Amino acid sequence: MRKIAPLAAAALLTFSASFAALAFDPGNTSRIKTLVDTGMQYYWSGGDVKKAETEVFKGITLHGRYDVVEKAFAEASTLAPERLDFRFAVASSQILQKNLAGARATYEDILARDPASFDAQAWLAALARIEGKADEAALTDQALAALDRARSDSYRQRFARAEAIMAERPNTEVPTVPGRVMIVALGYALAKDGTAEKPLLDRLDVALRAANANPTARIMVTGGQPQAGVTEGDVMTKWLVERGVDRDRILIEDKSKDTVGNVLNVANLLKRHTADAVILVTSSSHMRRARTLLEDAFRQYGIDAPILPVVALDAPSVEEAAKVSKDERMVIYRDLMRVSGLWAYPGIQQ
C-alpha cells in the first residue's frame, strides 16, 4: 500500500476537516431537487427565463437557458458543497456559454477540493488545447500522468487524433470500397412539420451516391429527434427508398438526441453488424467533430474498421470548409470528453 508522507497526511486531514465543516444540510433536499430538475429542464428544452427568475431564483437576473442551468447547479453546489458533481455541471454550463475562463476556474476549484480528481485535470488539459496553449497543455499532461499514467496516455492519444483530424482537408469524393462496407449517414434536425432541411438533403445526396458506388454496402441512417411524429432516421429511410435503395440495406439508429449519442449508438450497432470499412457521411462543418467522436467510440468498442469521411459541402469552397474556428475546436473537445466517459452532467447526462 502506498504510504502518505506525514506533512501530506496532515494537509489531507486539515482539508477533510474544513470540507466536513461545509456538510450538507438535509433540510435543503427539496430545494436541491428543484434546482437540479430546473437545470436539466432548461438544458434539454429551454423555457421562460423570466419565469425562472421570479419562481425559482427570486431576484437573480438571468440571460439565457444555459445561464439558468449554470445558476441552478451553482446554487445546488452551495447547498451541498460535498457534491462535486454539481461543480462539474457548473463547468459544463460555462463551456456551453463559451465561458472558458469560468470553466477553468471551476475545474481548478474542484481540484482544490479534490487534488486527485483525474476528470477535472483532464478537462483542464482539453481547455489548454482548445485555446492553443502548448505550455499549459504540457503541464496539465504532467499532472495527469502523476495521477494515472495509463489513463493520461489514452487522453494524450485521443487529443492527438483530434488535432490530426482537424488538420485534414475535407474530402468530397465518394470511394468505392471492397468487402463489407457500412455507409453511416448522420442526421440533421427536421423542420417543425417533420420534413428534411437542406443540410439533411445534402447529406442524403452524398449517401445515395455512396450507396450506388458500393451496391453491396449497407446504409445506417441516424437521428432520433422527432418532429410531427417522425424521426430523422424515418425521413432518411423513406427518402433513400424512394430513390431506389432496397429497404433491406438500411439500418436505422433513431435513439440518439445529439452527435454524442449518434456515435455511441453507431459504434454499438457496428459491433453487431460488422464491417471492413465505414464510409461516414455528414456536412463539412460537422465532419471533424463527428469523425473525432466516432474514432474514439470505435476504440472503446474494439472496432478496427477504418473510417472514410465524405462531406456534403456546406461552405463556399473546400478551402473555406478546411478552416477550423475556435468555437468548433471547443465543441469538438467538449464532445470528445463526453464520449471518453467524462459526463457533462455527472449521473444525469453524458
Secondary structure, DSSP 8 states (H G I E B T S, - for coil): -----HHHHHHHHHHHHHHHTT---GGGHHHHHHHHHHHHHHHHH---HHHHIIIIISS----SHHHHHHHHHHHHHHHSTT-HHHHHHHHHHHHHTT-HHHHHHHHHHHHHH-TT-HHHHHHHHHHHHHTT-HHHHHHHHHHHHHH-HHHHHHHHHHHHHHHHHHTS----------SSEEEEE------TTS---HHHHHHHHHHHHHHHHSTT-EEEEE----BTTB-HHHHHHHHHHHTT--GGGEEEE---SSHHHHHHHHHHHHHHS--SEEEEEEEHHHHHHHHHHHHHHHHHHT----EEEEEE--SSSHHHHT---HHHHHHHHHHHHHHTT--SBTTTB-
